[in-house]
Amino acid sequence: YYFPCQRWLAVEEDDGQIARELVPVDEAFVKKDSENEGQSPATLGLEQKAKSTTYTVKVKTGDKKNAGTDANVFIILYGSKDDTGIVSLKASKINKNKFERGKVDEFTVESVDIGDLKKIKIGHDNKGNSTGWFLEWVEIDAPSLGQCLKFPCGRWLDKSEDDGAIERIIFPAELQTVEYIP
């Protein structure tokens, strides 16, 4: 099995991810010998893209006192076929300082096909100075599936607030789901 990557694992490069889920590709894409010059990186990229889905994850921190967090936030997307595993939300495409009061942050999550999105788990590691976090909602857009789902939360992820949980399982609000042509 060949699992090429050819992408950065760095917060300050590419899409900011520090972990990648790799998909196996045909050996012709990797082998380079006298008979076979190997496939171009562009073709390889398309081969991998065909087996994976890119999600745009928007996260809204509530507009309450001390709502922001400095802790490390993670998300897991659960689909009808599989889940993404733990994905660290490291590099927001919008804000340098992420998860601040009243702000929306945007992240890119790539994954193999997990099927229809059923639920998410989102939480943090409770590390840092101000760790408590008020999560308003999460919105997940999957252009290749033609779906944009809203996961309303409106609760604290804080050991000393609400029920003390620092991770939550959230289901999509069906009435807020937007379907479009993939």
VEXLUM-431418 format. One line per field, with one value per residue: residue number from 1; y, z, x of N, C-alpha, C in turn. Coordinates in nm, 4 decimals. Example, Ala and Ser with C-alpha at 12.3 -4.5 7.8 and 13.67 -1.06 7.14 Angstrom:
2
pos <- [1 / 2] .
nv <- [-0.5690 / -0.2250] .
nw <- [0.7800 / 0.7080] .
nu <- [1.3190 / 1.2850] .
cav <- [-0.4500 / -0.1060] .
caw <- [0.7800 / 0.7140] .
cau <- [1.2300 / 1.3670] .
cv <- [-0.3300 / 0.0030] .
cw <- [0.7800 / 0.7870] .
cu <- [1.3200 / 1.2900] .
# end
This chain:
182
pos <- [1 / 2 / 3 / 4 / 5 / 6 / 7 / 8 / 9 / 10 / 11 / 12 / 13 / 14 / 15 / 16 / 17 / 18 / 19 / 20 / 21 / 22 / 23 / 24 / 25 / 26 / 27 / 28 / 29 / 30 / 31 / 32 / 33 / 34 / 35 / 36 / 37 / 38 / 39 / 40 / 41 / 42 / 43 / 44 / 45 / 46 / 47 / 48 / 49 / 50 / 51 / 52 / 53 / 54 / 55 / 56 / 57 / 58 / 59 / 60 / 61 / 62 / 63 / 64 / 65 / 66 / 67 / 68 / 69 / 70 / 71 / 72 / 73 / 74 / 75 / 76 / 77 / 78 / 79 / 80 / 81 / 82 / 83 / 84 / 85 / 86 / 87 / 88 / 89 / 90 / 91 / 92 / 93 / 94 / 95 / 96 / 97 / 98 / 99 / 100 / 101 / 102 / 103 / 104 / 105 / 106 / 107 / 108 / 109 / 110 / 111 / 112 / 113 / 114 / 115 / 116 / 117 / 118 / 119 / 120 / 121 / 122 / 123 / 124 / 125 / 126 / 127 / 128 / 129 / 130 / 131 / 132 / 133 / 134 / 135 / 136 / 137 / 138 / 139 / 140 / 141 / 142 / 143 / 144 / 145 / 146 / 147 / 148 / 149 / 150 / 151 / 152 / 153 / 154 / 155 / 156 / 157 / 158 / 159 / 160 / 161 / 162 / 163 / 164 / 165 / 166 / 167 / 168 / 169 / 170 / 171 / 172 / 173 / 174 / 175 / 176 / 177 / 178 / 179 / 180 / 181 / 182] .
nv <- [-0.1190 / 0.2253 / 0.5391 / 0.8351 / 1.1754 / 1.4562 / 1.7132 / 1.9934 / 1.9618 / 2.1678 / 2.4484 / 2.7035 / 2.6756 / 2.5897 / 2.4534 / 2.4715 / 2.2411 / 1.9936 / 1.7299 / 1.4606 / 1.2684 / 0.9976 / 0.8519 / 0.5336 / 0.4868 / 0.3832 / 0.1863 / 0.2736 / 0.5453 / 0.6060 / 0.4511 / 0.4785 / 0.4003 / 0.2713 / 0.1899 / 0.3108 / 0.6335 / 0.7321 / 0.9008 / 1.2376 / 1.4878 / 1.6364 / 1.4658 / 1.2664 / 1.4072 / 1.4442 / 1.1799 / 1.1191 / 1.3103 / 1.2228 / 1.0225 / 1.1437 / 1.3862 / 1.7309 / 1.9422 / 2.2487 / 2.3975 / 2.5956 / 2.7772 / 2.9196 / 3.1290 / 3.2165 / 3.5353 / 3.6231 / 3.7103 / 3.6162 / 3.4108 / 3.3118 / 3.0830 / 2.9562 / 2.7055 / 2.3893 / 2.3090 / 2.0459 / 1.8411 / 1.5845 / 1.4307 / 1.2471 / 1.0076 / 0.8238 / 0.6047 / 0.6068 / 0.7687 / 1.0762 / 1.0640 / 1.2197 / 1.5597 / 1.8279 / 2.1650 / 2.3856 / 2.6054 / 2.8859 / 3.0164 / 3.2728 / 3.4285 / 3.5210 / 3.4909 / 3.2499 / 3.1337 / 3.3455 / 3.5674 / 3.6146 / 3.5743 / 3.4218 / 3.1363 / 2.9749 / 2.6601 / 2.4072 / 2.0773 / 1.7690 / 1.4501 / 1.0927 / 0.9437 / 0.9642 / 0.9222 / 1.0224 / 1.3013 / 1.2652 / 1.3368 / 1.5393 / 1.5526 / 1.7818 / 1.9541 / 2.0438 / 2.0484 / 2.1579 / 2.3005 / 2.5720 / 2.9300 / 3.0800 / 2.8606 / 2.7798 / 2.7727 / 2.9162 / 2.7781 / 2.8663 / 2.7739 / 2.5243 / 2.5084 / 2.3071 / 2.2690 / 2.0796 / 2.0791 / 1.8831 / 1.7018 / 1.8522 / 1.9731 / 2.1726 / 2.1884 / 2.2806 / 2.2865 / 2.3393 / 2.4678 / 2.6430 / 2.6365 / 2.6068 / 2.4820 / 2.3878 / 2.3275 / 2.4465 / 2.5549 / 2.5347 / 2.1957 / 2.1049 / 1.9691 / 1.9288 / 1.8526 / 1.7957 / 1.6159 / 1.6820 / 1.7175 / 1.7681 / 2.0498 / 1.9845 / 2.1596 / 2.3686 / 2.2775 / 2.3052 / 2.2158 / 2.1666 / 2.1738 / 1.9462] .
nw <- [0.0000 / -0.0753 / 0.0641 / -0.0148 / 0.0750 / 0.0447 / 0.1401 / 0.3658 / 0.7180 / 0.9281 / 1.1277 / 1.0262 / 0.7507 / 0.4233 / 0.4694 / 0.7401 / 0.8946 / 1.1279 / 1.1273 / 0.9133 / 0.7257 / 0.5418 / 0.2203 / 0.0544 / -0.2618 / -0.6083 / -0.7017 / -0.9295 / -0.9172 / -0.7554 / -0.8022 / -0.9577 / -1.2226 / -1.4942 / -1.6889 / -1.6143 / -1.5612 / -1.3442 / -1.2015 / -1.2477 / -0.9859 / -0.9834 / -1.0954 / -0.9061 / -0.6864 / -0.7640 / -0.7659 / -0.4930 / -0.3939 / -0.4932 / -0.3208 / -0.0833 / 0.1368 / 0.1722 / 0.4357 / 0.5429 / 0.8417 / 1.0588 / 1.3559 / 1.6212 / 1.8839 / 2.1820 / 2.2767 / 2.5497 / 2.8826 / 2.9443 / 2.7514 / 2.5570 / 2.4778 / 2.5604 / 2.5464 / 2.3827 / 2.1145 / 1.9842 / 1.7303 / 1.6306 / 1.3546 / 1.2920 / 1.0738 / 0.8612 / 0.7754 / 0.8923 / 1.1129 / 1.1615 / 1.3428 / 1.5995 / 1.5366 / 1.5510 / 1.6003 / 1.4896 / 1.3252 / 1.2500 / 0.9663 / 0.9618 / 1.2023 / 1.3842 / 1.6587 / 1.7944 / 1.8814 / 2.0320 / 2.2272 / 2.0912 / 1.8266 / 1.4968 / 1.3849 / 1.1240 / 0.9821 / 0.7970 / 0.7295 / 0.6339 / 0.5161 / 0.4803 / 0.2986 / 0.5047 / 0.4895 / 0.5274 / 0.7377 / 1.0783 / 1.3508 / 1.5783 / 1.7850 / 2.0053 / 2.1779 / 2.4392 / 2.5737 / 2.8243 / 2.8907 / 2.9608 / 3.0282 / 3.0449 / 3.0268 / 3.0110 / 2.7908 / 2.5876 / 2.3661 / 2.0879 / 1.8312 / 1.5726 / 1.2337 / 0.9514 / 0.6345 / 0.3471 / 0.0470 / -0.1567 / -0.0974 / -0.1075 / 0.1128 / 0.3970 / 0.7301 / 1.0466 / 1.3798 / 1.6687 / 1.9890 / 2.2295 / 2.4951 / 2.7852 / 2.7800 / 3.0182 / 3.3179 / 3.5503 / 3.5015 / 3.4015 / 3.3340 / 3.3880 / 3.1865 / 2.9390 / 2.6850 / 2.4171 / 2.2613 / 1.9662 / 1.7714 / 1.4331 / 1.3482 / 1.1969 / 1.0610 / 0.9968 / 0.8086 / 0.4987 / 0.1682 / -0.1377 / -0.4849 / -0.5314] .
nu <- [0.0846 / 0.0472 / 0.0861 / 0.0915 / 0.1778 / 0.2707 / 0.2105 / 0.2096 / 0.2717 / 0.2087 / 0.1377 / 0.1679 / 0.1789 / 0.0379 / -0.2836 / -0.2803 / -0.3053 / -0.1888 / -0.1958 / -0.2635 / -0.4935 / -0.4232 / -0.4780 / -0.4754 / -0.3152 / -0.3041 / -0.0220 / 0.1057 / 0.1054 / 0.3113 / 0.5431 / 0.8586 / 1.0359 / 1.2394 / 1.0529 / 0.8181 / 0.7323 / 0.6033 / 0.3166 / 0.1988 / 0.2225 / -0.0121 / -0.2065 / -0.1936 / -0.2864 / -0.5529 / -0.6387 / -0.6226 / -0.7984 / -1.0394 / -1.0994 / -1.1394 / -1.2975 / -1.3493 / -1.4141 / -1.5583 / -1.5294 / -1.7009 / -1.6843 / -1.8548 / -1.7933 / -1.9554 / -2.1084 / -2.0375 / -1.9285 / -1.5954 / -1.6121 / -1.4376 / -1.1641 / -0.8360 / -0.7560 / -0.6752 / -0.8658 / -1.0683 / -1.2249 / -1.4535 / -1.5896 / -1.8755 / -1.9953 / -2.2291 / -2.0847 / -1.8290 / -1.5840 / -1.3993 / -1.1969 / -0.9944 / -0.9604 / -0.7513 / -0.8275 / -0.6422 / -0.5418 / -0.7062 / -0.8734 / -0.9541 / -0.9126 / -0.6207 / -0.5873 / -0.7637 / -1.1007 / -1.2171 / -1.4232 / -1.7457 / -1.6674 / -1.6311 / -1.4684 / -1.2841 / -1.2134 / -1.0336 / -1.1142 / -1.0013 / -1.0942 / -1.1368 / -1.4088 / -1.6770 / -1.9386 / -2.2870 / -2.3120 / -2.3694 / -2.3413 / -2.1443 / -1.8504 / -1.7232 / -1.4687 / -1.2300 / -0.8895 / -0.8611 / -0.6345 / -0.4066 / -0.4462 / -0.7117 / -0.9527 / -1.2220 / -1.5040 / -1.7532 / -1.9570 / -2.1323 / -2.2363 / -2.1691 / -2.0881 / -2.0960 / -1.9764 / -1.9990 / -1.8991 / -1.8631 / -2.0574 / -2.2782 / -2.4025 / -2.4787 / -2.4518 / -2.5889 / -2.4898 / -2.6250 / -2.5270 / -2.4864 / -2.3905 / -2.1740 / -1.8398 / -1.6803 / -1.5166 / -1.6063 / -1.8545 / -2.2055 / -2.2759 / -2.0243 / -1.8917 / -1.6338 / -1.6397 / -1.8677 / -2.1360 / -2.2973 / -2.5884 / -2.7074 / -2.9180 / -3.2043 / -3.3838 / -3.2215 / -3.0504 / -2.8899 / -2.9349 / -2.7659 / -2.6539 / -2.3989] .
cav <- [0.0000 / 0.3505 / 0.6501 / 0.9598 / 1.2913 / 1.5751 / 1.8327 / 2.0403 / 1.9392 / 2.2869 / 2.5464 / 2.8255 / 2.6442 / 2.5202 / 2.4811 / 2.4813 / 2.1151 / 1.9288 / 1.5861 / 1.4333 / 1.1335 / 0.9629 / 0.7426 / 0.4568 / 0.5080 / 0.2808 / 0.1948 / 0.3455 / 0.6863 / 0.6230 / 0.3829 / 0.5490 / 0.3198 / 0.2988 / 0.1703 / 0.3950 / 0.7589 / 0.7758 / 0.9984 / 1.3734 / 1.5201 / 1.6857 / 1.3475 / 1.2012 / 1.4886 / 1.4133 / 1.0434 / 1.1262 / 1.3951 / 1.1409 / 0.9351 / 1.2195 / 1.4955 / 1.8478 / 2.0118 / 2.3786 / 2.3963 / 2.7276 / 2.7639 / 3.0492 / 3.1435 / 3.3036 / 3.6729 / 3.6305 / 3.7381 / 3.5008 / 3.3025 / 3.2605 / 2.9852 / 2.9396 / 2.5606 / 2.3271 / 2.2587 / 1.9369 / 1.8008 / 1.4551 / 1.4235 / 1.1100 / 0.9887 / 0.6959 / 0.4974 / 0.6124 / 0.9003 / 1.1365 / 1.0598 / 1.3519 / 1.6612 / 1.9498 / 2.2890 / 2.4644 / 2.7297 / 2.9487 / 3.0884 / 3.4095 / 3.4996 / 3.4700 / 3.4453 / 3.1807 / 3.1069 / 3.4643 / 3.6062 / 3.6712 / 3.5582 / 3.2971 / 3.0877 / 2.8808 / 2.5594 / 2.3085 / 1.9408 / 1.6721 / 1.3167 / 0.9948 / 0.9503 / 0.9095 / 0.9095 / 1.1373 / 1.3511 / 1.2348 / 1.4112 / 1.5774 / 1.5695 / 1.8937 / 1.9756 / 2.0977 / 1.9749 / 2.2296 / 2.3507 / 2.7146 / 3.0201 / 3.0822 / 2.7399 / 2.7705 / 2.8176 / 2.9130 / 2.7458 / 2.9021 / 2.6747 / 2.4785 / 2.4894 / 2.2261 / 2.2723 / 1.9764 / 2.1084 / 1.7632 / 1.6324 / 1.9468 / 1.9910 / 2.2603 / 2.1546 / 2.3648 / 2.2118 / 2.4390 / 2.4236 / 2.7407 / 2.5914 / 2.6135 / 2.3667 / 2.4486 / 2.2431 / 2.5158 / 2.6139 / 2.4434 / 2.0624 / 2.0723 / 1.8938 / 2.0056 / 1.8075 / 1.7721 / 1.5541 / 1.7696 / 1.6687 / 1.8805 / 2.0995 / 1.9516 / 2.2745 / 2.4623 / 2.2125 / 2.3588 / 2.1207 / 2.2318 / 2.0825 / 1.9275] .
caw <- [0.0000 / -0.0823 / 0.1230 / -0.0346 / 0.1447 / -0.0333 / 0.1967 / 0.4895 / 0.8501 / 0.9974 / 1.1548 / 0.9460 / 0.6079 / 0.3573 / 0.5339 / 0.8852 / 0.9669 / 1.1748 / 1.1145 / 0.7866 / 0.7029 / 0.4077 / 0.1555 / -0.0336 / -0.4055 / -0.6948 / -0.6993 / -1.0488 / -0.8814 / -0.6712 / -0.8606 / -1.0626 / -1.2746 / -1.6352 / -1.7718 / -1.5712 / -1.5052 / -1.2316 / -1.2385 / -1.2017 / -0.8565 / -1.0053 / -1.1128 / -0.7751 / -0.6046 / -0.8050 / -0.7214 / -0.3486 / -0.3739 / -0.5250 / -0.2075 / 0.0405 / 0.1411 / 0.2447 / 0.5083 / 0.6017 / 0.9763 / 1.1216 / 1.4991 / 1.6791 / 2.0289 / 2.2305 / 2.3163 / 2.6948 / 2.9576 / 2.9525 / 2.6632 / 2.4758 / 2.5417 / 2.5111 / 2.5456 / 2.2501 / 2.0772 / 1.8857 / 1.6816 / 1.5623 / 1.2730 / 1.2819 / 0.9583 / 0.8556 / 0.7457 / 0.9677 / 1.1737 / 1.1221 / 1.4496 / 1.6602 / 1.4516 / 1.6277 / 1.5290 / 1.5222 / 1.2507 / 1.1963 / 0.8427 / 0.9761 / 1.3153 / 1.4344 / 1.7944 / 1.7717 / 1.9900 / 2.1147 / 2.2513 / 1.9840 / 1.6948 / 1.4208 / 1.3298 / 1.0140 / 0.9695 / 0.6912 / 0.7770 / 0.5243 / 0.5686 / 0.3845 / 0.2949 / 0.6269 / 0.4651 / 0.5714 / 0.8702 / 1.1741 / 1.4750 / 1.6031 / 1.9236 / 2.0103 / 2.3156 / 2.4543 / 2.6687 / 2.9516 / 2.9193 / 2.9348 / 3.1339 / 3.0505 / 2.9513 / 2.9904 / 2.6561 / 2.5574 / 2.2239 / 2.0369 / 1.7297 / 1.4735 / 1.1021 / 0.8693 / 0.4935 / 0.2673 / -0.0921 / -0.2410 / -0.0646 / -0.1273 / 0.2401 / 0.4995 / 0.8509 / 1.1645 / 1.5055 / 1.7751 / 2.1205 / 2.3276 / 2.6306 / 2.8288 / 2.7894 / 3.1275 / 3.4385 / 3.6613 / 3.4570 / 3.3435 / 3.3955 / 3.4088 / 3.0733 / 2.8499 / 2.5488 / 2.3952 / 2.1364 / 1.9149 / 1.6510 / 1.3462 / 1.3518 / 1.0631 / 0.9965 / 0.9534 / 0.7087 / 0.3636 / 0.0660 / -0.2662 / -0.5828 / -0.4983] .
cau <- [0.0000 / 0.1220 / 0.0127 / 0.1666 / 0.1216 / 0.3072 / 0.1467 / 0.2713 / 0.2152 / 0.2587 / 0.0323 / 0.1861 / 0.1895 / -0.0728 / -0.4124 / -0.2627 / -0.3254 / -0.0657 / -0.2194 / -0.3309 / -0.5428 / -0.3759 / -0.5516 / -0.3869 / -0.3356 / -0.2472 / 0.1243 / 0.1523 / 0.1200 / 0.4292 / 0.6594 / 0.9324 / 1.1473 / 1.2659 / 0.9327 / 0.7069 / 0.7834 / 0.5194 / 0.2140 / 0.2305 / 0.1614 / -0.1489 / -0.2911 / -0.1940 / -0.3767 / -0.6904 / -0.6657 / -0.6469 / -0.9169 / -1.1557 / -1.1272 / -1.1549 / -1.3941 / -1.3016 / -1.5199 / -1.5281 / -1.5883 / -1.7077 / -1.7121 / -1.8926 / -1.7806 / -2.0625 / -2.0769 / -2.0579 / -1.8060 / -1.5039 / -1.6585 / -1.3266 / -1.0748 / -0.6991 / -0.7309 / -0.6669 / -0.9983 / -1.0689 / -1.3572 / -1.4642 / -1.7107 / -1.9267 / -2.0813 / -2.3000 / -1.9903 / -1.7036 / -1.5633 / -1.2713 / -1.0978 / -0.9753 / -0.8982 / -0.7204 / -0.8600 / -0.5229 / -0.5206 / -0.8272 / -0.8449 / -1.0031 / -0.8524 / -0.4928 / -0.6189 / -0.8912 / -1.1957 / -1.2358 / -1.5625 / -1.8272 / -1.6052 / -1.6470 / -1.3422 / -1.3069 / -1.1081 / -1.0492 / -1.0948 / -1.0045 / -1.1170 / -1.1879 / -1.5551 / -1.7375 / -2.0829 / -2.3676 / -2.2752 / -2.4755 / -2.3200 / -2.0051 / -1.8067 / -1.6296 / -1.4247 / -1.0948 / -0.8046 / -0.8609 / -0.4992 / -0.3877 / -0.4931 / -0.8587 / -0.9873 / -1.3663 / -1.5413 / -1.8964 / -1.9732 / -2.2650 / -2.2723 / -2.0707 / -2.1490 / -2.0072 / -2.0130 / -1.9320 / -1.9358 / -1.8693 / -2.1823 / -2.3878 / -2.4735 / -2.4251 / -2.5272 / -2.5677 / -2.4930 / -2.6393 / -2.4818 / -2.5337 / -2.3547 / -2.0351 / -1.7510 / -1.6054 / -1.5263 / -1.6721 / -1.9822 / -2.3033 / -2.2663 / -1.8835 / -1.8353 / -1.5465 / -1.6663 / -2.0101 / -2.1811 / -2.4039 / -2.6557 / -2.7446 / -3.0558 / -3.2543 / -3.4467 / -3.1170 / -2.9658 / -2.9049 / -2.8921 / -2.7417 / -2.5957 / -2.2567] .
cv <- [0.1237 / 0.4633 / 0.7793 / 1.0757 / 1.4182 / 1.7001 / 1.8699 / 1.9865 / 2.0516 / 2.3874 / 2.6663 / 2.7999 / 2.5811 / 2.5547 / 2.4773 / 2.3521 / 2.0557 / 1.7770 / 1.5661 / 1.2892 / 1.1002 / 0.8463 / 0.6665 / 0.4854 / 0.3937 / 0.2977 / 0.2685 / 0.4937 / 0.7118 / 0.5657 / 0.4703 / 0.4589 / 0.3469 / 0.2863 / 0.2717 / 0.5202 / 0.8073 / 0.8801 / 1.1358 / 1.3977 / 1.5683 / 1.5684 / 1.2738 / 1.2744 / 1.4583 / 1.2749 / 1.0430 / 1.2022 / 1.3134 / 1.0535 / 1.0117 / 1.3332 / 1.6095 / 1.9189 / 2.1491 / 2.3832 / 2.5371 / 2.7093 / 2.9018 / 3.0439 / 3.2452 / 3.4410 / 3.6916 / 3.6612 / 3.6088 / 3.3825 / 3.2377 / 3.1623 / 2.9881 / 2.7913 / 2.5107 / 2.2591 / 2.1492 / 1.9098 / 1.6606 / 1.4589 / 1.2769 / 1.1012 / 0.8529 / 0.5789 / 0.4918 / 0.7438 / 0.9491 / 1.1088 / 1.2022 / 1.4444 / 1.7857 / 2.0717 / 2.3911 / 2.6013 / 2.7810 / 3.0265 / 3.2361 / 3.4878 / 3.4361 / 3.4147 / 3.3821 / 3.1635 / 3.2233 / 3.4990 / 3.6702 / 3.6502 / 3.4228 / 3.2605 / 2.9839 / 2.7898 / 2.4683 / 2.1719 / 1.8481 / 1.5331 / 1.2222 / 1.0056 / 0.8840 / 0.8920 / 1.0349 / 1.1734 / 1.3346 / 1.3159 / 1.4515 / 1.5679 / 1.6830 / 1.9175 / 2.0364 / 2.0230 / 2.0434 / 2.2826 / 2.4998 / 2.7978 / 3.0239 / 2.9687 / 2.7287 / 2.8326 / 2.8092 / 2.8964 / 2.7735 / 2.7968 / 2.6350 / 2.4608 / 2.4128 / 2.2213 / 2.1673 / 1.9945 / 1.9841 / 1.6816 / 1.7219 / 1.9676 / 2.0885 / 2.2390 / 2.2446 / 2.2783 / 2.3122 / 2.3843 / 2.5185 / 2.7012 / 2.6102 / 2.4785 / 2.4117 / 2.3635 / 2.3106 / 2.5864 / 2.5027 / 2.3060 / 2.0157 / 1.9962 / 1.9842 / 1.9478 / 1.7740 / 1.7008 / 1.6360 / 1.7107 / 1.7881 / 1.9191 / 2.0818 / 2.0711 / 2.3757 / 2.4010 / 2.2693 / 2.2549 / 2.1993 / 2.1328 / 2.0688 / 1.9699] .
cw <- [0.0000 / -0.0311 / 0.1048 / 0.0381 / 0.0626 / 0.0106 / 0.3224 / 0.6107 / 0.9349 / 1.0113 / 1.0602 / 0.7957 / 0.5567 / 0.4268 / 0.6864 / 0.9632 / 1.0100 / 1.1792 / 0.9834 / 0.7835 / 0.5597 / 0.3514 / 0.0632 / -0.1795 / -0.4815 / -0.7001 / -0.8206 / -1.0186 / -0.8060 / -0.7334 / -0.9672 / -1.1057 / -1.4242 / -1.7221 / -1.7386 / -1.5031 / -1.3843 / -1.2788 / -1.1848 / -1.0659 / -0.8716 / -1.0181 / -0.9800 / -0.6831 / -0.6354 / -0.7575 / -0.5718 / -0.3192 / -0.3955 / -0.4063 / -0.0771 / 0.0247 / 0.2210 / 0.3063 / 0.5507 / 0.7334 / 1.0327 / 1.2652 / 1.5568 / 1.8301 / 2.0735 / 2.2722 / 2.4639 / 2.7597 / 2.9722 / 2.8632 / 2.5848 / 2.5529 / 2.4787 / 2.5052 / 2.4007 / 2.2177 / 1.9708 / 1.8436 / 1.6219 / 1.4841 / 1.2610 / 1.1638 / 0.9629 / 0.8310 / 0.8407 / 1.0442 / 1.1386 / 1.2230 / 1.5012 / 1.5646 / 1.5373 / 1.5432 / 1.5641 / 1.4560 / 1.1895 / 1.0707 / 0.8549 / 1.0836 / 1.3601 / 1.5751 / 1.7882 / 1.8996 / 2.0885 / 2.1212 / 2.1286 / 1.8425 / 1.6312 / 1.3661 / 1.2231 / 0.9984 / 0.8523 / 0.7514 / 0.6565 / 0.5828 / 0.4551 / 0.3911 / 0.4196 / 0.6102 / 0.5108 / 0.7143 / 0.9668 / 1.3028 / 1.4823 / 1.7527 / 1.9187 / 2.1556 / 2.3190 / 2.5656 / 2.8050 / 2.9912 / 2.8859 / 3.0481 / 3.1460 / 2.9618 / 2.9218 / 2.8576 / 2.6401 / 2.4068 / 2.1817 / 1.9371 / 1.6462 / 1.3431 / 1.0171 / 0.7265 / 0.4202 / 0.1212 / -0.1793 / -0.2143 / -0.0880 / -0.0017 / 0.3306 / 0.6227 / 0.9672 / 1.2880 / 1.6198 / 1.9104 / 2.2282 / 2.4712 / 2.6584 / 2.8150 / 2.8915 / 3.2521 / 3.5524 / 3.6208 / 3.4071 / 3.4120 / 3.4135 / 3.2945 / 2.9887 / 2.7080 / 2.5368 / 2.2626 / 2.0913 / 1.7848 / 1.5651 / 1.3627 / 1.2113 / 0.9891 / 0.9466 / 0.8506 / 0.5706 / 0.2658 / -0.0632 / -0.3599 / -0.5555 / -0.6118] .
cu <- [0.0880 / 0.0335 / 0.0917 / 0.0985 / 0.1451 / 0.2327 / 0.2232 / 0.1971 / 0.2728 / 0.1459 / 0.0433 / 0.1989 / 0.0599 / -0.2048 / -0.4040 / -0.2800 / -0.1912 / -0.0830 / -0.2938 / -0.3771 / -0.5042 / -0.4561 / -0.4570 / -0.4199 / -0.2694 / -0.0958 / 0.1806 / 0.1746 / 0.2505 / 0.5560 / 0.7254 / 1.0471 / 1.1586 / 1.1402 / 0.8241 / 0.7616 / 0.7029 / 0.4199 / 0.2532 / 0.1642 / 0.0169 / -0.2460 / -0.3042 / -0.2915 / -0.5214 / -0.7321 / -0.7008 / -0.7762 / -1.0443 / -1.1958 / -1.1498 / -1.2544 / -1.3326 / -1.4215 / -1.4698 / -1.6035 / -1.5825 / -1.7527 / -1.7386 / -1.8822 / -1.8856 / -2.0148 / -2.1122 / -1.9241 / -1.7253 / -1.5436 / -1.5448 / -1.2405 / -0.9357 / -0.6634 / -0.7243 / -0.7996 / -0.9845 / -1.2125 / -1.3450 / -1.5953 / -1.7500 / -2.0227 / -2.1487 / -2.2052 / -1.8714 / -1.6980 / -1.4238 / -1.1609 / -1.0804 / -0.9011 / -0.8766 / -0.7536 / -0.7520 / -0.5190 / -0.6505 / -0.7890 / -0.8816 / -0.9274 / -0.7219 / -0.5141 / -0.7579 / -0.9715 / -1.2071 / -1.3844 / -1.6299 / -1.7744 / -1.6387 / -1.5095 / -1.3733 / -1.1857 / -1.1387 / -1.0219 / -1.1068 / -1.0175 / -1.1529 / -1.3406 / -1.6139 / -1.8891 / -2.1562 / -2.3311 / -2.3928 / -2.4647 / -2.1737 / -1.9776 / -1.7058 / -1.5933 / -1.2869 / -1.0218 / -0.7917 / -0.7222 / -0.4896 / -0.4450 / -0.6449 / -0.9095 / -1.1363 / -1.4047 / -1.6920 / -1.9114 / -2.1169 / -2.3150 / -2.1514 / -2.1474 / -2.0494 / -2.0607 / -1.9304 / -1.9736 / -1.9481 / -1.9958 / -2.3041 / -2.4703 / -2.4008 / -2.5124 / -2.4893 / -2.5869 / -2.5028 / -2.5951 / -2.5360 / -2.5051 / -2.2068 / -1.9676 / -1.6475 / -1.6255 / -1.6016 / -1.8025 / -2.0755 / -2.2905 / -2.1218 / -1.8173 / -1.7455 / -1.5488 / -1.8138 / -2.0325 / -2.3015 / -2.4584 / -2.6972 / -2.8914 / -3.1120 / -3.3136 / -3.3442 / -3.0224 / -2.9958 / -2.8510 / -2.8709 / -2.6741 / -2.4465 / -2.1637] .
# end
